[in-house]
Amino acid sequence: MHRVTLGKPGFDESSKKKVLAASNISLIEHSVFIEGMLRLLSGAIDAKQFLEWLVTPGLVETERLGGRRSYEIIPR
């Protein structure tokens, strides 16, 4: 089983350090999660990519997610 914790607005430094040693826990800040959802919903990434990214152990970061950034996708 893998656990994903959504933090709003974020996580303290202690939690970020502790999660580095965990193999079945992911911490994701809400703004990072929203960026991932925007990429998924726009079709920049597929559901498999999103889920693999989401369950990456440790602190989940947008730099590890493929696809174009949301501000590059949304038309002006």
Residue pairs with C-beta under 8 A, 6 or more apart in sequence:
1 24
2 24
2 25
2 26
2 55
2 57
3 24
3 25
3 26
4 25
4 26
4 28
4 54
4 55
4 60
5 25
5 26
5 27
5 28
6 28
6 29
6 30
6 33
7 15
7 27
7 28
7 29
7 30
8 29
8 30
9 29
9 30
9 31
10 29
10 30
11 27
11 29
11 59
15 27
16 27
16 59
19 25
19 26
19 27
19 57
19 58
19 59
20 58
20 59
22 57
22 58
23 57
24 57
25 57
25 58
26 54
26 55
26 56
26 57
26 58
26 59
26 60
27 58
27 59
27 60
28 36
28 54
28 59
28 60
32 60
32 61
32 62
33 60
35 62
35 65
35 69
35 70
36 45
36 50
36 53
36 54
36 62
36 65
37 50
38 70
38 73
38 74
39 45
39 50
39 65
39 67
39 68
39 69
39 70
39 73
40 46
40 47
40 50
42 70
42 73
42 74
44 66
44 67
44 68
44 73
45 53
45 65
45 66
45 67
49 65
49 66
49 67
50 65
53 60
53 64
53 65
54 60
56 64
62 69
